[in-house]
């Protein structure tokens, strides 16, 4: 049986640890257990930056449905 591992650096404490190639964890086991206690990030938070550009075809389609284009 062959087991492939990667040498990784924990993004919290900086320690070196081995990770199986099939895993996607970025924290060592100790930091992973500590970070489980935090609540998950809010998903309904608005993104910063420029608002989405409304295409002109969408504006014309809405106006024609509403009867605004003669």
C-alpha positions, -999 to +999 in steps of 0.1 A: +000+000+000+013+034-009+005+066+010+014+099-005+017+129+018+026+165+015+047+186+039+025+216+049+029+247+070-001+256+092-015+290+083-022+298+119+007+287+140+033+280+113+042+245+124+051+218+099+029+188+095+021+160+070-011+160+050-025+133+028-028+143-008-066+136-007-072+161+022-078+198+017-071+211+053-048+241+057-045+240+095-028+215+117-050+193+139-044+215+170-054+248+152-083+231+134-098+221+168-093+256+181-109+273+150-140+250+151-153+270+180-156+302+159-190+308+142-190+304+104-187+336+083-220+353+073-230+345+038-254+373+033-228+401+036-227+424+006-195+424-015-176+457-016-167+475-048-185+488-078-221+477-082-230+453-110-234+469-144-270+466-157-270+457-194-289+479-218-309+450-232-322+442-198-334+478-193-352+478-227-368+444-220-382+456-187-394+488-203-412+470-231-429+446-208-441+476-187-454+494-218-428+522-216-414+519-251-436+534-279 
